[in-house]
Amino acid sequence: MKRDAITQLEAPSDSPLSRLAHVGFLTLPNFSMIAFTSAVEVLRMANYVGRAEHYTWSVITPDGEPARASNGITVKPTVTLAQAGMPDVLIVCAGWHVRDYVDDTVIALLREVAAQGIPLGGICTGPYALLAAGLLDGYRCTVHWEDMSPLHKSYPHMRFADELFVIDRDRMTCTGGTAPLDLMLNLVGMRLGHAVAAQVSEQFIVERIRGSTDYQHIPVDARVGFTRAELIEVVRLMEANIEEPLSLDELARLVHLSQRHLQRMFKMFLSVSPTHYYLTLRLRRARELLRNTDASIARVTAVCGFHSPCHFSKAYRAQFGHAPSVEWRLSA
């Protein structure tokens, strides 16, 4: 397995996110401890490997009292926003039952910060707080896959992305788990350079710093709901047959549906044709192999079901904006 270089920076160098030094973490009850610590530990380690106090951080709650994480642990010291002073960026850390904790007080606090021109972010289910406050209108955003379907229904006008994290101007949203580690490593790279970010990742035994072009794996039942058993079965068949793709006729026959009905289901629930969805699965798999293994482009072409290198290169460029050879060179 080879090590990749840090991904290309996710925002221009003049972005306010490239200059942040004081990070505020607004913790809500039941926040995700792994998401929170994945973010804050990057800042601590950046100070260590950078041999200077490049970053400071504050753990903030509306009343200054510690919020209990979903694992039952509280984090101290905790302060109010007034006690912390206005940070360079405020990141909402949330988790289970986030809708129960985004009240008028939280919304007012977020709007106050936004009115000062301070960048805002959310990790795990934290983006919901920004949505509820109307502070993501006109922005691309992402959220943990488990909450994506219900949020689509509540905010149909929003542009939700499948990526691990999204940086759009002065807003950043991030999925849960360890994805905040990748977000913060990218931010460190913007401010302190690729070398420092790479040193931080090495301290954490992280083999590759993922970028916002990396997708979170979203189970198809989370996208369409558990009632669409036939659609879920088709997608699972696609995922199990990457090297030798099944034809549309074979897929329809295996789930006892007509091709026309299959086409309608994909259009209705996934907004794409089954052919396009299948192609996207194969191309994403190809990118994973190019980034994370020593496999040659020819080998990746075959393993992902492309019989023509020319067709593979053309499809890859259309999907990701560059040829597979560029990806391979960057990760060599």
Protein Blocks (a to p, Z undefined) as FASTA:
>chain_A
ZZddddddfbdfkbmklmgfbdcddddehiafklmmmmmmmmmmmmmmnopafbccdddd
fkopacddfkopacdddddfklnopafbdcddddehklmmmcfklmmmmmmmmmnopacd
dehjlmmmmmmnopmgoiacdddfklmmmmmmmmmmbccdfbfbdcehjaccddehjllm
mmmmmmmmmmnojklmmmmmmmnopabdcdfkbccdddfklmnopklmmlmmmmmmmmmm
mmlccdfklmmmmnopafklmmmmmmmmnopafklmmmmmmmmmmmmmmmmmcbdfklmm
mmnopabfklmmmmmmmmnopafklmmmmmZZ
